[in-house]
Amino acid sequence: MTTLLATIAADHWGHGPGWWVLIPLLFWGTLVFLLATRIRHWRRFGPFGPGWRSGEAVLAERYARGEIDADEYRNRLTVLRAQGM
């Protein structure tokens, strides 16, 4: 009887942790991957996403297209910077 119990216990418990060792590694690997992806996205597009543009960027684009002249650009830029936008 003791030999039978030892054989059953050895068959089910004697093989070590098996694939369960990979679960924490997979968890931490996924976490690091998601964090690295978010940091990369933030560095590329800024904290507010790809569609967000500052007032200075819009103003510079309007100046580059010729919608406003240099004096108006400087005046509006001064107002934007004074307001902290």
Secondary structure, 3 states (H helix, E strand, C coil): CHHHHHHHHHHHHCCCCHHHHHHHHHHHHHHHHHHHHHHHHHHHHCCCCCCCCCHHHHHHHHHHHCCCCHHHHHHHHHHHHHHCC
